Amino acid sequence: MRLGLLFFVGHNHRMICRRTLVTGRVQGVFYRATCVRKAQSLGLTGYARNLADGRVEVLSCGEEPAVEQFLAWLWEGSPASKVTGVDSTPTDTSEAQRLTGFSST
């Protein structure tokens, strides 16, 4: 059942989506590849992609506890990265319906 920016799945877990902009030294340091592995381990769908201004845009969709855990992890990133900002906003869960898996684009 869809309710605004969320809908329920499984055992009353809310499905949510967050669009996040990550700033710092996050390009050329395997940040996106590390995001993919972490997101896949949490069962999320979405993507991580480089932006022309040096940030990385991350879309993460899944059960709320997993997305929240992933958002906290974005501050860590890859061993070579140095994250200085993580700005996350809710986005419509219809994004999740178009995605399969989590990828780096």
C-alpha positions as protocol buffer text, in pm:
chain_id: "A"
residue {
  index: 1
  type: MET
  ca { x: 0 y: 0 z: 0 }
}
residue {
  index: 2
  type: ARG
  ca { x: 144 y: 338 z: -98 }
}
residue {
  index: 3
  type: LEU
  ca { x: 123 y: 630 z: 143 }
}
residue {
  index: 4
  type: GLY
  ca { x: 273 y: 957 z: 23 }
}
residue {
  index: 5
  type: LEU
  ca { x: 651 y: 928 z: 32 }
}
residue {
  index: 6
  type: LEU
  ca { x: 649 y: 579 z: 176 }
}
residue {
  index: 7
  type: PHE
  ca { x: 479 y: 244 z: 160 }
}
residue {
  index: 8
  type: PHE
  ca { x: 488 y: -64 z: 378 }
}
residue {
  index: 9
  type: VAL
  ca { x: 664 y: -390 z: 298 }
}
residue {
  index: 10
  type: GLY
  ca { x: 726 y: -716 z: 480 }
}
residue {
  index: 11
  type: HIS
  ca { x: 678 y: -703 z: 854 }
}
residue {
  index: 12
  type: ASN
  ca { x: 539 y: -350 z: 879 }
}
residue {
  index: 13
  type: HIS
  ca { x: 873 y: -202 z: 771 }
}
residue {
  index: 14
  type: ARG
  ca { x: 837 y: 120 z: 579 }
}
residue {
  index: 15
  type: MET
  ca { x: 996 y: 143 z: 238 }
}
residue {
  index: 16
  type: ILE
  ca { x: 1169 y: 479 z: 199 }
}
residue {
  index: 17
  type: CYS
  ca { x: 1392 y: 650 z: -55 }
}
residue {
  index: 18
  type: ARG
  ca { x: 1654 y: 917 z: 12 }
}
residue {
  index: 19
  type: ARG
  ca { x: 1848 y: 1127 z: -235 }
}
residue {
  index: 20
  type: THR
  ca { x: 2181 y: 1223 z: -79 }
}
residue {
  index: 21
  type: LEU
  ca { x: 2462 y: 1453 z: -187 }
}
residue {
  index: 22
  type: VAL
  ca { x: 2801 y: 1360 z: -43 }
}
residue {
  index: 23
  type: THR
  ca { x: 3081 y: 1617 z: -38 }
}
residue {
  index: 24
  type: GLY
  ca { x: 3452 y: 1594 z: 31 }
}
residue {
  index: 25
  type: ARG
  ca { x: 3719 y: 1375 z: -127 }
}
residue {
  index: 26
  type: VAL
  ca { x: 3471 y: 1127 z: -273 }
}
residue {
  index: 27
  type: GLN
  ca { x: 3571 y: 1097 z: -639 }
}
residue {
  index: 28
  type: GLY
  ca { x: 3860 y: 884 z: -759 }
}
residue {
  index: 29
  type: VAL
  ca { x: 3888 y: 706 z: -421 }
}
residue {
  index: 30
  type: PHE
  ca { x: 3654 y: 406 z: -479 }
}
residue {
  index: 31
  type: TYR
  ca { x: 3373 y: 577 z: -286 }
}
residue {
  index: 32
  type: ARG
  ca { x: 3101 y: 470 z: -532 }
}
residue {
  index: 33
  type: ALA
  ca { x: 3225 y: 111 z: -555 }
}
residue {
  index: 34
  type: THR
  ca { x: 3231 y: 88 z: -177 }
}
residue {
  index: 35
  type: CYS
  ca { x: 2876 y: 235 z: -167 }
}
residue {
  index: 36
  type: VAL
  ca { x: 2756 y: -37 z: -402 }
}
residue {
  index: 37
  type: ARG
  ca { x: 2896 y: -315 z: -184 }
}
residue {
  index: 38
  type: LYS
  ca { x: 2752 y: -166 z: 137 }
}
residue {
  index: 39
  type: ALA
  ca { x: 2410 y: -98 z: -18 }
}
residue {
  index: 40
  type: GLN
  ca { x: 2391 y: -449 z: -163 }
}
residue {
  index: 41
  type: SER
  ca { x: 2477 y: -599 z: 176 }
}
residue {
  index: 42
  type: LEU
  ca { x: 2179 y: -408 z: 321 }
}
residue {
  index: 43
  type: GLY
  ca { x: 1940 y: -511 z: 42 }
}
residue {
  index: 44
  type: LEU
  ca { x: 1896 y: -158 z: -95 }
}
residue {
  index: 45
  type: THR
  ca { x: 1820 y: -43 z: -447 }
}
residue {
  index: 46
  type: GLY
  ca { x: 1951 y: 275 z: -600 }
}
residue {
  index: 47
  type: TYR
  ca { x: 2271 y: 419 z: -738 }
}
residue {
  index: 48
  type: ALA
  ca { x: 2581 y: 625 z: -667 }
}
residue {
  index: 49
  type: ARG
  ca { x: 2707 y: 861 z: -936 }
}
residue {
  index: 50
  type: ASN
  ca { x: 2970 y: 1130 z: -969 }
}
residue {
  index: 51
  type: LEU
  ca { x: 2856 y: 1488 z: -1025 }
}
residue {
  index: 52
  type: ALA
  ca { x: 3051 y: 1741 z: -1227 }
}
residue {
  index: 53
  type: ASP
  ca { x: 3106 y: 1959 z: -917 }
}
residue {
  index: 54
  type: GLY
  ca { x: 3300 y: 1684 z: -734 }
}
residue {
  index: 55
  type: ARG
  ca { x: 3017 y: 1554 z: -518 }
}
residue {
  index: 56
  type: VAL
  ca { x: 2859 y: 1209 z: -533 }
}
residue {
  index: 57
  type: GLU
  ca { x: 2482 y: 1172 z: -562 }
}
residue {
  index: 58
  type: VAL
  ca { x: 2339 y: 865 z: -392 }
}
residue {
  index: 59
  type: LEU
  ca { x: 1983 y: 736 z: -424 }
}
residue {
  index: 60
  type: SER
  ca { x: 1903 y: 470 z: -166 }
}
residue {
  index: 61
  type: CYS
  ca { x: 1569 y: 289 z: -139 }
}
residue {
  index: 62
  type: GLY
  ca { x: 1470 y: 9 z: 94 }
}
residue {
  index: 63
  type: GLU
  ca { x: 1334 y: -71 z: 435 }
}
residue {
  index: 64
  type: GLU
  ca { x: 1372 y: 227 z: 667 }
}
residue {
  index: 65
  type: PRO
  ca { x: 1619 y: 68 z: 915 }
}
residue {
  index: 66
  type: ALA
  ca { x: 1851 y: -39 z: 631 }
}
residue {
  index: 67
  type: VAL
  ca { x: 1839 y: 302 z: 461 }
}
residue {
  index: 68
  type: GLU
  ca { x: 1910 y: 479 z: 790 }
}
residue {
  index: 69
  type: GLN
  ca { x: 2206 y: 249 z: 855 }
}
residue {
  index: 70
  type: PHE
  ca { x: 2337 y: 318 z: 503 }
}
residue {
  index: 71
  type: LEU
  ca { x: 2299 y: 695 z: 546 }
}
residue {
  index: 72
  type: ALA
  ca { x: 2509 y: 681 z: 863 }
}
residue {
  index: 73
  type: TRP
  ca { x: 2769 y: 471 z: 679 }
}
residue {
  index: 74
  type: LEU
  ca { x: 2797 y: 731 z: 398 }
}
residue {
  index: 75
  type: TRP
  ca { x: 3006 y: 940 z: 640 }
}
residue {
  index: 76
  type: GLU
  ca { x: 3265 y: 658 z: 644 }
}
residue {
  index: 77
  type: GLY
  ca { x: 3288 y: 565 z: 276 }
}
residue {
  index: 78
  type: SER
  ca { x: 3599 y: 406 z: 133 }
}
residue {
  index: 79
  type: PRO
  ca { x: 3931 y: 402 z: 320 }
}
residue {
  index: 80
  type: ALA
  ca { x: 4075 y: 672 z: 89 }
}
residue {
  index: 81
  type: SER
  ca { x: 3774 y: 903 z: 102 }
}
residue {
  index: 82
  type: LYS
  ca { x: 3732 y: 1203 z: 331 }
}
residue {
  index: 83
  type: VAL
  ca { x: 3364 y: 1292 z: 365 }
}
residue {
  index: 84
  type: THR
  ca { x: 3289 y: 1646 z: 478 }
}
residue {
  index: 85
  type: GLY
  ca { x: 2913 y: 1653 z: 420 }
}
residue {
  index: 86
  type: VAL
  ca { x: 2611 y: 1427 z: 377 }
}
residue {
  index: 87
  type: ASP
  ca { x: 2290 y: 1608 z: 282 }
}
residue {
  index: 88
  type: SER
  ca { x: 1992 y: 1373 z: 251 }
}
residue {
  index: 89
  type: THR
  ca { x: 1635 y: 1449 z: 149 }
}
residue {
  index: 90
  type: PRO
  ca { x: 1333 y: 1216 z: 118 }
}
residue {
  index: 91
  type: THR
  ca { x: 1223 y: 1134 z: -234 }
}
residue {
  index: 92
  type: ASP
  ca { x: 918 y: 957 z: -371 }
}
residue {
  index: 93
  type: THR
  ca { x: 927 y: 579 z: -338 }
}
residue {
  index: 94
  type: SER
  ca { x: 816 y: 549 z: -701 }
}
residue {
  index: 95
  type: GLU
  ca { x: 1192 y: 580 z: -771 }
}
residue {
  index: 96
  type: ALA
  ca { x: 1235 y: 233 z: -619 }
}
residue {
  index: 97
  type: GLN
  ca { x: 985 y: 77 z: -857 }
}
residue {
  index: 98
  type: ARG
  ca { x: 1208 y: 166 z: -1155 }
}
residue {
  index: 99
  type: LEU
  ca { x: 1526 y: 24 z: -1001 }
}
residue {
  index: 100
  type: THR
  ca { x: 1670 y: -323 z: -977 }
}
residue {
  index: 101
  type: GLY
  ca { x: 1966 y: -361 z: -744 }
}
residue {
  index: 102
  type: PHE
  ca { x: 2219 y: -92 z: -657 }
}
residue {
  index: 103
  type: SER
  ca { x: 2468 y: 35 z: -915 }
}
residue {
  index: 104
  type: SER
  ca { x: 2740 y: 288 z: -978 }
}
residue {
  index: 105
  type: THR
  ca { x: 2675 y: 509 z: -1278 }
}
